Amino acid sequence: MITAKWKDTIIAKSDDTVIIENNHYFPREDVNKDLLKESTNHTFCPWKGEASYYSIVLGDDVNEDAAWYYPEPKDAAKVIKNRIAFWKGVEVIEGNP
């Protein structure tokens, strides 16, 4: 089991993550989307495509652009379609926290 948490709140939990470039990509259905707010930020990866971002919102605490996903990944990265990864202080832990 892989768990993503920020400030002691579990954001995602899954036994079906995909690891690319040392990042766990969680299935969208295993992420608590009530804690995510769509961001207007986008970046581009030459082999994965355009990334979109979410900010994590816990009450008054906001972790800007702390989650990302590829809405339409390039063919080389199609395995991460409908998956979300985390950074910016989000702990990704193997096993039960």
C-alpha positions in Angstrom: 0.0 0.0 0.0 1.3 3.5 -0.9 0.0 6.5 0.9 0.3 10.2 0.1 -0.3 12.6 3.0 0.2 16.2 3.8 0.0 17.7 7.3 -1.1 14.3 8.7 -4.0 14.2 6.3 -4.2 11.3 3.8 -4.6 12.6 0.3 -4.4 9.3 -1.6 -4.0 5.6 -0.8 -3.5 2.8 -3.3 -2.0 -0.5 -4.0 -1.9 0.3 -7.7 0.6 3.1 -8.2 2.8 3.5 -11.3 6.3 4.8 -10.6 7.9 7.1 -13.2 11.0 9.1 -12.5 10.8 8.2 -8.8 7.2 9.5 -8.5 4.2 7.4 -7.6 1.2 8.1 -9.8 -2.0 7.2 -8.0 -5.2 6.2 -9.8 -7.5 9.1 -9.8 -10.2 7.1 -8.0 -7.8 6.5 -5.1 -7.3 10.3 -4.5 -9.5 12.3 -2.2 -10.5 14.9 -4.8 -12.4 16.9 -2.1 -9.0 18.1 -1.0 -7.9 19.2 -4.5 -8.5 22.5 -6.2 -7.8 22.9 -9.9 -4.8 25.2 -10.7 -4.3 27.3 -13.8 -0.6 26.3 -13.9 0.7 24.0 -16.7 4.1 22.7 -17.6 5.5 20.7 -20.5 7.6 17.5 -20.5 9.1 16.5 -23.8 8.2 12.8 -23.4 5.1 13.0 -21.2 3.3 16.0 -22.6 1.5 18.9 -20.9 1.0 18.6 -17.1 -1.9 20.2 -15.2 -1.9 20.9 -11.5 -4.0 20.8 -8.4 -3.4 22.6 -5.1 -4.1 20.8 -1.9 -6.5 22.6 0.4 -6.8 21.7 4.1 -9.0 24.3 5.7 -7.0 27.5 5.6 -3.8 25.7 4.5 -3.1 25.6 0.8 -0.2 23.7 -0.9 -0.1 25.4 -4.3 0.4 23.1 -7.3 1.3 20.2 -5.0 -0.3 17.6 -7.3 0.0 17.1 -11.0 -1.4 14.9 -13.8 -1.3 14.6 -17.5 -4.8 14.9 -19.0 -3.5 13.6 -22.4 -0.1 12.1 -22.0 2.0 11.3 -25.0 2.1 7.6 -26.1 5.3 7.0 -24.3 3.6 7.9 -21.0 0.1 6.6 -21.6 0.4 4.4 -18.5 -0.1 7.6 -16.3 -3.3 8.7 -17.9 -6.0 9.2 -15.2 -3.3 9.2 -12.5 -2.1 11.9 -10.1 1.4 12.4 -8.5 2.5 14.6 -5.6 5.4 16.8 -4.4 6.0 20.0 -2.4 6.1 18.4 1.0 3.5 15.7 0.4 4.9 12.5 1.9 4.6 9.4 -0.2 5.0 6.4 2.2 5.2 2.7 1.4 3.1 0.6 3.8 0.5 1.8 6.2 1.5 5.2 7.8 
